[in-house]
């Protein structure tokens, strides 16, 4: 039986081993994610975008969790010293990307999403889509957390060398 691609212990070891460069990238990645998701959805107020429905209270913590987890996942792509194994994209890369995209739909204005508006209309967007958005936020955070766990676990995984 092959070992699990994820381990809380190995992920914690990886985080404890991060240098200031990785923490700087994590902070910058979190800030960039907050702006890239928060500005167009107008959760982060700005003069370029607006929304027809007020921001909900849960949009702020959902955006914060998304930003922090995305910053961690993005940092796992920073090149490390040659003594550390490089995690592969299959170790959570797709989960992180899907989680990031879902977060955009989770915190966005329900009637500003053109696809939802065409499929459900304005009243359908408010009646059916808006109640699903908190669930999307939880799913997004779960996918980002799993991606972070897998990629961090892979950072401290012992490489297996093929026998001759």
Backbone torsions as a table, in degrees:
resi	resn	phi	psi	omega
1	UNK	NA	130.7	-178.2
2	UNK	-80.7	148.3	-180.0
3	UNK	-67.5	154.4	179.4
4	UNK	-64.3	143.1	179.1
5	UNK	-73.1	2.0	-176.9
6	UNK	-136.8	145.6	178.9
7	UNK	-155.0	124.6	178.5
8	UNK	-61.7	-38.8	-179.1
9	UNK	-63.6	-48.3	179.9
10	UNK	-65.6	-37.1	178.1
11	UNK	-63.6	-43.1	177.9
12	UNK	-63.5	-40.1	177.1
13	UNK	-62.0	-41.6	179.1
14	UNK	-62.5	-45.5	179.7
15	UNK	-63.3	-40.1	179.1
16	UNK	-66.5	-24.9	179.9
17	UNK	-87.5	-3.8	-179.9
18	UNK	-66.3	140.1	176.5
19	UNK	-93.2	177.2	-178.3
20	UNK	-60.7	-30.4	179.0
21	UNK	-61.4	-45.1	180.0
22	UNK	-66.6	-40.9	179.6
23	UNK	-66.2	-34.5	176.9
24	UNK	-65.3	-44.2	178.5
25	UNK	-64.6	-40.0	178.9
26	UNK	-61.4	-43.8	177.9
27	UNK	-64.1	-44.2	178.8
28	UNK	-65.7	-39.6	178.2
29	UNK	-65.5	-39.3	177.7
30	UNK	-65.4	-43.4	178.7
31	UNK	-63.7	-44.7	179.2
32	UNK	-62.2	-41.7	178.7
33	UNK	-64.0	-43.0	179.2
34	UNK	-59.5	-40.3	180.0
35	UNK	-73.9	-44.5	-177.6
36	UNK	-66.9	-30.6	177.5
37	UNK	-93.7	-40.6	-173.5
38	UNK	-76.7	-34.3	-178.1
39	UNK	-69.6	-52.6	-179.2
40	UNK	-65.3	-26.1	178.0
41	UNK	-88.2	-4.4	179.9
42	UNK	62.4	22.9	170.2
43	UNK	-72.7	-35.8	169.9
44	UNK	-95.9	108.8	-176.0
45	UNK	-58.1	137.1	179.3
46	UNK	-158.3	160.5	-177.3
47	UNK	-78.9	-11.5	-175.6
48	UNK	-86.4	-29.1	-174.8
49	UNK	-126.1	154.9	176.7
50	UNK	-142.1	174.4	177.0
51	UNK	-143.5	150.1	-177.1
52	UNK	-82.4	-24.3	-178.1
53	UNK	-114.4	135.2	-178.3
54	UNK	-60.1	153.1	176.2
55	UNK	-64.9	135.2	178.5
56	UNK	-85.4	156.3	-177.6
57	UNK	-58.1	-36.9	-175.0
58	UNK	-77.1	-12.5	178.4
59	UNK	-63.5	-35.2	-178.1
60	UNK	-67.5	-52.1	177.3
61	UNK	-65.6	-32.9	177.9
62	UNK	-63.3	-42.4	178.4
63	UNK	-66.7	-40.1	179.7
64	UNK	-63.9	-45.7	179.2
65	UNK	-63.6	-44.1	177.6
66	UNK	-58.1	-46.4	-177.2
67	UNK	-62.9	-46.7	-178.8
68	UNK	-62.9	-48.8	-178.8
69	UNK	-65.8	-39.4	177.8
70	UNK	-64.9	-38.5	176.6
71	UNK	-61.1	-40.6	178.1
72	UNK	-66.3	-46.7	-179.9
73	UNK	-61.5	-45.5	179.7
74	UNK	-59.8	-36.8	-178.3
75	UNK	-66.6	-26.9	179.3
76	UNK	-67.1	-11.1	176.8
77	UNK	-91.3	-5.4	178.0
78	UNK	-70.4	133.3	-179.4
79	UNK	-65.0	131.5	179.3
80	UNK	-107.1	170.6	176.8
81	UNK	-55.2	154.2	-173.7
82	UNK	-62.3	-16.1	179.5
83	UNK	-74.4	-17.1	-178.9
84	UNK	-95.3	135.5	176.2
85	UNK	-70.0	146.7	177.8
86	UNK	-89.5	125.3	175.7
87	UNK	-68.1	151.8	-179.6
88	UNK	-92.7	154.9	-179.6
89	UNK	-59.3	-29.1	179.9
90	UNK	-67.6	-14.4	-179.3
91	UNK	-87.0	45.5	175.1
92	UNK	113.7	-5.7	-177.8
93	UNK	-59.3	-44.6	-180.0
94	UNK	-69.1	-37.9	178.4
95	UNK	-61.0	-41.7	179.0
96	UNK	-63.5	-42.3	179.6
97	UNK	-64.5	-44.0	179.0
98	UNK	-65.1	-41.6	178.3
99	UNK	-61.6	-40.1	178.2
100	UNK	-64.4	-42.9	179.3
101	UNK	-66.4	-42.2	179.3
102	UNK	-62.1	-34.5	-179.9
103	UNK	-63.4	-35.1	177.7
104	UNK	-60.9	-45.2	179.1
105	UNK	-71.6	-29.5	-178.4
106	UNK	-68.4	-43.6	-175.2
107	UNK	-95.9	-4.4	-178.9
108	UNK	-73.5	161.1	176.8
109	UNK	-63.6	126.5	-176.2
110	UNK	-64.2	-30.3	-179.5
111	UNK	-96.6	0.4	177.8
112	UNK	-93.2	-12.0	178.9
113	UNK	-80.0	110.0	-174.2
114	UNK	-60.2	-40.0	-179.7
115	UNK	-63.0	-46.7	178.8
116	UNK	-64.2	-40.9	-179.7
117	UNK	-62.9	-42.0	178.8
118	UNK	-67.4	-42.6	-177.0
119	UNK	-74.3	-38.2	-172.2
120	UNK	-115.7	-15.7	-173.9
121	UNK	77.1	171.9	-176.1
122	UNK	-64.8	-45.1	-178.2
123	UNK	-69.2	-35.7	177.2
124	UNK	-67.3	-37.3	178.2
125	UNK	-62.5	-41.0	179.6
126	UNK	-76.3	-35.2	-177.1
127	UNK	-81.3	-36.8	-173.1
128	UNK	-111.7	-43.8	-176.6
129	UNK	-75.0	-47.2	-176.9
130	UNK	-56.4	-42.3	178.2
131	UNK	-67.4	-21.3	178.6
132	UNK	-81.9	-19.0	-175.2
133	UNK	-60.7	-40.6	176.3
134	UNK	-62.6	-34.0	177.1
135	UNK	-67.3	-38.6	175.1
136	UNK	-62.4	-38.0	178.8
137	UNK	-63.2	-42.2	178.8
138	UNK	-66.8	-43.2	178.2
139	UNK	-62.6	-43.0	177.9
140	UNK	-59.4	-48.4	179.5
141	UNK	-62.8	-39.1	178.4
142	UNK	-63.4	-43.5	178.8
143	UNK	-65.9	-41.7	177.6
144	UNK	-65.5	-39.7	178.5
145	UNK	-65.5	-41.8	177.7
146	UNK	-64.4	-41.1	178.0
147	UNK	-62.5	-44.3	179.0
148	UNK	-62.9	-44.1	-179.8
149	UNK	-60.9	-46.2	-179.9
150	UNK	-64.9	-45.5	-176.7
151	UNK	-70.6	-38.6	176.9
152	UNK	-67.1	-39.4	177.8
153	UNK	-61.0	-37.9	-178.3
154	UNK	-70.0	-23.5	179.8
155	UNK	-66.1	-31.5	-177.5
156	UNK	-107.4	5.3	179.2
157	UNK	-68.7	138.0	178.1
158	UNK	-75.5	127.4	179.9
159	UNK	-69.8	142.3	178.4
160	UNK	-98.2	124.5	178.7
161	UNK	-99.8	133.6	-179.2
162	UNK	-66.6	142.7	178.6
163	UNK	-79.9	153.4	-175.7
164	UNK	-77.6	NA	NA
